[in-house]
């Protein structure tokens, strides 16, 4: 099974690399411009998409200028209840009230279906605040699914840049003899896309003659990373609302 899953994941990542390079480059350019101007990259996801926002936060090899927009009620730890919350209109609007979001910055919103109320409201709210919206979504599935927000909008229809995760509809990539499908793919693919985006942002900043705010591992011998990381994070952590 591991070989089948690895083959499926590798195939999907290869498809993303082959088809989404232009969108990722556009998104990276927007983020690099925002960071060069003193801004941040904001990340939002509900359910298992929230894992992508956490994976990029305070991450060795990642950027210090990352703000995860988090809500425990939208965490995978909330279990089946989070599906109800994600579909509740007004929840996304209220969530943004506690965030420091500034014009010219960028928010990446990850939602495989792109049709539930909360990610749509986060996109709408960020647009109203002058942020550029990058959607990481499944275009084929989203276009075939009825919107669940009263605006009638899907996430990709509200985005300045759309990155298609190219994952199978329903997420599960492998079929069992029983007819059931297993092997969710969006977390693996989504984490790779976000990591690649952050890496390209760092590269663009370096090409502009700027030292990118890249965090280093604090768990390697002879690498004095802790003090440097603290300095890099300091101006950004003041803006991160931590609900934990």
Secondary structure, DSSP 8 states (H G I E B T S, - for coil): -HHHHHHHHHHHHHHHHHHSHHHHHHHHHHHHHHHHTT--EEEEE-BTTHHHHHHTTT-TTSBSSEEEE--GGGBGGGTTHHHHHHT-TTHHHHHHTTS---TT-EEEEE-SS--SHHHHHHHHHHHHTT-EEEEEE-HHHHHTS---STT---GGGG-SEEEE----TTSEEEE-TTS-EEEE-HHHHHHHHHHHHHHHHHHHHHHTT----B---SSSTT--HHHHHHHHHHHHHTT-----
